[in-house]
Every structure is written in C-alpha cells, then in structure tokens.
Amino acid sequence: MATEKWNDPVKVGFEGADLRTVNGPFDALKCLADLWPSARGLHYIKARSTCRAALDGRKSVEEARAEFLAAAEEAKLKLH
C-alpha cells in the first residue's frame, strides 16, 4: 500500500536535483524510475522488486529500505 513509511526516512542527493527525502517504498519506486542515474546494477533491480513487494505486503518496508540504500550506494549517490 502506498502509505507505508519507513521508520527512518532516507535523504538522497541526485545529480541535477535538490536533496530528496524518501519516506517509504512508494517514494523509492518513484526515485528509481524518474531520478536514478544510468548506473543500474543488481542492487537497483533488487530495490525495485523489493519495494514493489513491500507495497503488496510480500516484504517488509524495512527490507525495501535496506535494498534502496544498497542501490543508492551502488549508484554512488550521496546519502544524508
């Protein structure tokens, strides 16, 4: 469900955009689709899948957060 939130929001610095606060898997999917750099590896794919699963109730929102963080590190994005 789109209203699911993480216990601890993630602030991500995207190139050419302001610092973005990501509050949960729905926000994360929007970032992965619209703001992500072209460096898209295995963690990017896992983050997309896990965020979708969290919205469907098949995974926890915190699992989605962990995968999103791994994807951000893989893409060398600045985390705050």
DSSP file with accessible surface (Angstrom, degrees, kcal/mol):
  #  RESIDUE AA STRUCTURE BP1 BP2  ACC     N-H-->O    O-->H-N    N-H-->O    O-->H-N    TCO  KAPPA ALPHA  PHI   PSI    X-CA   Y-CA   Z-CA
    1    1 A M    >         0   0  129      0, 0.0     3,-1.7     0, 0.0    25,-0.2   0.000 360.0 360.0 360.0 141.0    0.0    0.0    0.0
    2    2 A A  T 3   +     0   0   56      1,-0.3    24,-0.2    23,-0.1    25,-0.2   0.641 360.0  65.3 -66.3 -13.6    1.3    3.4   -1.0
    3    3 A T  T 3  S+     0   0   99     52,-0.1    -1,-0.3    23,-0.1     2,-0.1   0.512  70.3 120.2 -90.2  -3.0    1.0    4.8    2.6
    4    4 A E    <   -     0   0   77     -3,-1.7    22,-0.4    51,-0.1     2,-0.3  -0.404  46.0-166.5 -63.4 133.8    3.6    2.5    4.1
    5    5 A K        -     0   0  114     19,-0.2    19,-0.3    -2,-0.1     2,-0.2  -0.896  19.1-117.7-123.9 153.2    6.5    4.5    5.6
    6    6 A W        -     0   0   11     17,-3.5    56,-0.0    -2,-0.3     4,-0.0  -0.539  22.6-125.3 -82.0 154.1   10.0    3.7    6.8
    7    7 A N  S    S+     0   0  144      1,-0.3    -1,-0.1    -2,-0.2    17,-0.0   0.842 105.4  30.9 -65.1 -32.5   10.9    4.3   10.4
    8    8 A D  S    S-     0   0  100     15,-0.0    -1,-0.3    -3,-0.0    16,-0.0  -0.915  88.2-138.0-132.1 103.1   13.8    6.4    9.3
    9    9 A P        -     0   0   55      0, 0.0     2,-0.4     0, 0.0    14,-0.2  -0.168  17.1-129.9 -58.8 156.2   13.4    8.4    6.0
   10   10 A V  E     -A   22   0A   5     12,-2.5    12,-3.7    14,-0.1     2,-0.5  -0.922   9.7-151.6-111.3 132.2   16.4    8.5    3.6
   11   11 A K  E     -A   21   0A  90     69,-1.2    69,-2.8    -2,-0.4     2,-0.4  -0.919  19.3-172.8-104.1 124.7   17.7   11.7    2.2
   12   12 A V  E     -AB  20  79A   0      8,-2.9     8,-3.0    -2,-0.5     2,-0.7  -0.958  19.5-143.0-122.9 135.4   19.3   11.2   -1.2
   13   13 A G  E     -AB  19  78A  19     65,-2.9    65,-1.0    -2,-0.4     2,-0.4  -0.871  21.0-168.3 -97.1 112.2   21.3   13.7   -3.4
   14   14 A F    >   -     0   0    9     -2,-0.7     3,-1.8     4,-0.5     2,-0.1  -0.812  31.7-100.7 -99.2 143.7   20.5   13.2   -7.0
   15   15 A E  T 3  S+     0   0  199     -2,-0.4     3,-0.1     1,-0.3    -1,-0.0  -0.381 106.9   8.7 -63.4 130.7   22.6   14.9   -9.7
   16   16 A G  T 3  S+     0   0   93      1,-0.2     2,-0.3    -2,-0.1    -1,-0.3   0.607 118.5  84.9  76.2  10.5   20.9   18.0  -11.1
   17   17 A A  S <  S-     0   0   48     -3,-1.8    -1,-0.2    18,-0.0    -3,-0.2  -0.951  81.9 -99.1-139.3 159.2   18.1   17.8   -8.4
   18   18 A D        -     0   0  146     -2,-0.3    -4,-0.5     1,-0.2    -6,-0.1  -0.256  60.0 -72.2 -68.6 166.8   17.6   19.0   -4.9
   19   19 A L  E     -A   13   0A  85     -6,-0.2     2,-0.5    -8,-0.1    -6,-0.2  -0.381  56.0-148.7 -59.2 132.3   18.1   16.7   -1.9
   20   20 A R  E     -A   12   0A  82     -8,-3.0    -8,-2.9    -3,-0.1     2,-0.6  -0.934   6.1-144.4-114.8 129.9   15.2   14.3   -1.9
   21   21 A T  E     -A   11   0A  52     -2,-0.5     2,-0.6   -10,-0.2   -10,-0.2  -0.829  13.0-159.8 -92.3 123.3   13.6   12.8    1.2
   22   22 A V  E     +A   10   0A   0    -12,-3.7   -12,-2.5    -2,-0.6   -16,-0.0  -0.923  12.2 178.8-107.0 115.6   12.4    9.2    0.5
   23   23 A N        -     0   0   56     -2,-0.6   -17,-3.5   -14,-0.2    -1,-0.1   0.604  58.0 -23.4 -95.4 -16.5    9.8    8.2    3.1
   24   24 A G  S  > S-     0   0    2    -19,-0.3     4,-2.4   -14,-0.1     5,-0.2  -0.973  83.2 -61.8-175.5-174.2    8.9    4.7    2.0
   25   25 A P  H  > S+     0   0    0      0, 0.0     4,-2.4     0, 0.0     5,-0.2   0.825 124.2  55.1 -63.0 -32.0    8.8    2.2   -0.8
   26   26 A F  H  > S+     0   0   90    -22,-0.4     4,-1.8     2,-0.2     5,-0.1   0.958 111.6  43.7 -66.2 -46.9    6.4    4.2   -2.9
   27   27 A D  H  > S+     0   0   32      1,-0.2     4,-2.2     2,-0.2    -1,-0.2   0.893 112.4  54.8 -61.3 -40.2    8.7    7.2   -2.9
   28   28 A A  H  X S+     0   0    0     -4,-2.4     4,-2.9     1,-0.2    -1,-0.2   0.920 105.7  51.0 -61.8 -43.1   11.6    4.9   -3.5
   29   29 A L  H  X S+     0   0   31     -4,-2.4     4,-2.1     1,-0.2    -1,-0.2   0.894 108.3  52.7 -61.9 -38.8   10.0    3.5   -6.6
   30   30 A K  H  X S+     0   0   89     -4,-1.8     4,-2.8     2,-0.2     5,-0.4   0.919 112.0  45.6 -62.1 -42.6    9.4    7.0   -7.9
   31   31 A C  H  X>S+     0   0    0     -4,-2.2     4,-2.1     2,-0.2     5,-1.2   0.922 111.4  51.8 -65.4 -44.2   13.0    7.8   -7.5
   32   32 A L  H  <5S+     0   0    0     -4,-2.9    -1,-0.2     1,-0.2    -2,-0.2   0.867 118.6  38.0 -60.9 -35.4   14.2    4.6   -9.0
   33   33 A A  H  <5S+     0   0   63     -4,-2.1    -2,-0.2    -5,-0.2    -1,-0.2   0.883 130.4  23.5 -82.9 -40.1   12.0    5.3  -12.1
   34   34 A D  H  <5S+     0   0  120     -4,-2.8    -3,-0.2    -5,-0.2    -2,-0.2   0.751 129.8  26.7-104.4 -28.2   12.4    9.0  -12.5
   35   35 A L  T  <5S+     0   0   55     -4,-2.1    -3,-0.2    -5,-0.4   -20,-0.2   0.513  81.7 120.3-117.6  -8.0   15.6   10.2  -10.9
   36   36 A W      < -     0   0   14     -5,-1.2     4,-0.1    -4,-0.1    -4,-0.0  -0.314  61.4-119.9 -68.5 140.4   18.0    7.3  -11.0
   37   37 A P        -     0   0   44      0, 0.0    -1,-0.1     0, 0.0    -2,-0.1  -0.215  33.9 -98.2 -68.5 171.3   21.3    7.7  -12.8
   38   38 A S  S    S+     0   0  121      1,-0.1     2,-1.3     2,-0.0    -2,-0.1   0.664  99.6  99.6 -69.5 -13.7   22.2    5.4  -15.7
   39   39 A A        +     0   0   53     36,-0.1     2,-0.5     1,-0.0    -1,-0.1  -0.595  50.0 162.2 -74.7  96.2   24.3    3.2  -13.4
   40   40 A R        +     0   0  114     -2,-1.3     2,-0.1    -4,-0.1    -2,-0.0  -0.907   6.2 156.8-125.2 103.5   21.7    0.5  -12.8
   41   41 A G     >  -     0   0   26     -2,-0.5     4,-1.9    30,-0.1     3,-0.3  -0.182  59.5 -62.6-109.2-157.9   23.1   -2.8  -11.4
   42   42 A L  H  > S+     0   0  117      1,-0.2     4,-2.7     2,-0.2     5,-0.2   0.877 129.8  54.2 -60.7 -40.6   21.9   -5.8   -9.4
   43   43 A H  H  > S+     0   0   69      1,-0.2     4,-2.6     2,-0.2    28,-0.3   0.870 105.6  54.4 -65.8 -34.2   21.0   -3.7   -6.3
   44   44 A Y  H  > S+     0   0    8     -3,-0.3     4,-2.4     2,-0.2    -1,-0.2   0.946 110.7  45.5 -61.1 -47.3   18.9   -1.4   -8.5
   45   45 A I  H  X S+     0   0   91     -4,-1.9     4,-2.3     1,-0.2    -2,-0.2   0.923 114.0  48.4 -63.7 -44.0   16.9   -4.4   -9.8
   46   46 A K  H  X S+     0   0   87     -4,-2.7     4,-2.8     1,-0.2     5,-0.2   0.889 110.0  52.7 -64.8 -37.9   16.6   -5.9   -6.3
   47   47 A A  H  X S+     0   0    0     -4,-2.6     4,-2.6    20,-0.3     5,-0.2   0.932 109.6  48.0 -64.5 -44.5   15.4   -2.5   -4.8
   48   48 A R  H  X S+     0   0   79     -4,-2.4     4,-2.1     2,-0.2    -2,-0.2   0.939 115.1  45.4 -59.3 -47.9   12.7   -2.1   -7.4
   49   49 A S  H  X S+     0   0   69     -4,-2.3     4,-2.4     1,-0.2    -2,-0.2   0.923 114.8  46.6 -63.0 -45.1   11.5   -5.7   -6.8
   50   50 A T  H  X S+     0   0   14     -4,-2.8     4,-2.4     2,-0.2    14,-0.2   0.882 110.8  52.1 -69.5 -37.0   11.6   -5.4   -3.0
   51   51 A C  H  X S+     0   0    0     -4,-2.6     4,-2.0    -5,-0.2    -1,-0.2   0.926 111.3  47.4 -64.5 -42.0    9.8   -2.0   -3.0
   52   52 A R  H  X S+     0   0  124     -4,-2.1     4,-1.5    -5,-0.2    -2,-0.2   0.919 112.1  50.2 -62.8 -43.2    7.0   -3.4   -5.1
   53   53 A A  H  <>S+     0   0    4     -4,-2.4     5,-2.7     1,-0.2     6,-1.0   0.878 108.4  52.8 -64.0 -36.9    6.8   -6.5   -2.9
   54   54 A A  H ><5S+     0   0    5     -4,-2.4     3,-0.9     4,-0.2    -1,-0.2   0.899 107.6  50.9 -65.8 -38.6    6.6   -4.2    0.2
   55   55 A L  H 3<5S+     0   0   28     -4,-2.0    -1,-0.2     1,-0.2    -2,-0.2   0.833 112.2  47.6 -67.5 -29.2    3.7   -2.3   -1.3
   56   56 A D  T 3<5S-     0   0  112     -4,-1.5    -1,-0.2    -5,-0.2    -2,-0.2   0.457 117.7-113.8 -87.2  -5.8    2.0   -5.6   -2.0
   57   57 A G  T < 5S+     0   0   64     -3,-0.9    -3,-0.2    -4,-0.5    -2,-0.1   0.582  88.6 112.6  84.4  10.3    2.7   -6.8    1.6
   58   58 A R  S   <S+     0   0  163     -5,-2.7     2,-0.3    -6,-0.2    -4,-0.2   0.647  81.5  27.0 -89.0 -17.3    5.0   -9.6    0.5
   59   59 A K  S    S-     0   0   96     -6,-1.0    -2,-0.2    -9,-0.1     2,-0.1  -0.931  91.4 -99.7-134.9 162.4    8.1   -8.0    2.0
   60   60 A S     >  -     0   0   54     -2,-0.3     4,-1.7     1,-0.1    -6,-0.1  -0.477  26.5-121.9 -81.8 156.9    8.6   -5.6    4.9
   61   61 A V  H  > S+     0   0   25      1,-0.2     4,-2.1     2,-0.2    -1,-0.1   0.843 114.3  56.4 -65.9 -30.3    9.1   -1.9    4.4
   62   62 A E  H  > S+     0   0   63      2,-0.2     4,-2.2     1,-0.2    -1,-0.2   0.844 103.0  53.7 -73.0 -30.2   12.4   -2.1    6.2
   63   63 A E  H  > S+     0   0   90      2,-0.2     4,-2.1     1,-0.2    -1,-0.2   0.916 109.4  49.5 -64.3 -41.0   13.6   -4.8    3.8
   64   64 A A  H  X S+     0   0    0     -4,-1.7     4,-2.4   -14,-0.2    -2,-0.2   0.900 108.8  52.6 -63.8 -39.4   12.7   -2.4    1.0
   65   65 A R  H  X S+     0   0   46     -4,-2.1     4,-2.6     1,-0.2    -2,-0.2   0.930 108.1  50.6 -62.3 -45.2   14.6    0.4    2.7
   66   66 A A  H  X S+     0   0   58     -4,-2.2     4,-2.1     1,-0.2    -1,-0.2   0.914 112.3  46.5 -61.3 -41.6   17.8   -1.8    3.0
   67   67 A E  H  X S+     0   0   43     -4,-2.1     4,-2.3     2,-0.2   -20,-0.3   0.883 110.8  52.6 -69.3 -36.9   17.6   -2.6   -0.7
   68   68 A F  H  X S+     0   0    0     -4,-2.4     4,-2.4     2,-0.2    -2,-0.2   0.925 109.7  49.0 -63.8 -43.5   17.1    1.0   -1.6
   69   69 A L  H  X S+     0   0   35     -4,-2.6     4,-2.4     2,-0.2    -2,-0.2   0.909 110.2  51.2 -62.0 -41.3   20.1    2.0    0.4
   70   70 A A  H  X S+     0   0   23     -4,-2.1     4,-2.4     1,-0.2    -1,-0.2   0.909 110.7  48.8 -62.8 -40.2   22.2   -0.7   -1.3
   71   71 A A  H  X S+     0   0    0     -4,-2.3     4,-2.1   -28,-0.3    -2,-0.2   0.896 110.2  51.3 -66.9 -39.6   21.1    0.5   -4.7
   72   72 A A  H  <>S+     0   0    0     -4,-2.4     5,-2.7     2,-0.2     4,-0.2   0.909 111.6  47.0 -64.5 -40.9   21.9    4.2   -3.8
   73   73 A E  H ><5S+     0   0  131     -4,-2.4     3,-1.3     3,-0.2    -2,-0.2   0.908 110.1  53.3 -65.9 -41.0   25.4    3.1   -2.6
   74   74 A E  H 3<5S+     0   0   60     -4,-2.4    -2,-0.2     1,-0.3    -1,-0.2   0.881 110.9  46.3 -60.2 -38.3   25.9    1.1   -5.8
   75   75 A A  T 3<5S-     0   0   13     -4,-2.1    -1,-0.3    -5,-0.1    -2,-0.2   0.416 113.6-121.5 -85.4   1.6   25.0    4.2   -7.9
   76   76 A K  T < 5 +     0   0  182     -3,-1.3     2,-0.2    -4,-0.2    -3,-0.2   0.861  53.9 162.7  59.9  38.8   27.3    6.3   -5.7
   77   77 A L      < -     0   0   26     -5,-2.7     2,-0.5    -6,-0.1    -1,-0.2  -0.593  44.6-106.2 -83.4 153.0   24.6    8.7   -4.7
   78   78 A K  E     -B   13   0A 153    -65,-1.0   -65,-2.9    -2,-0.2     2,-0.4  -0.680  34.5-160.7 -83.1 125.4   25.1   10.9   -1.7
   79   79 A L  E      B   12   0A  59     -2,-0.5   -67,-0.2   -67,-0.2   -69,-0.0  -0.880 360.0 360.0-107.3 138.7   23.1    9.8    1.3
   80   80 A H              0   0  136    -69,-2.8   -69,-1.2    -2,-0.4    -2,-0.0  -0.917 360.0 360.0-125.7 360.0   22.3   12.1    4.2
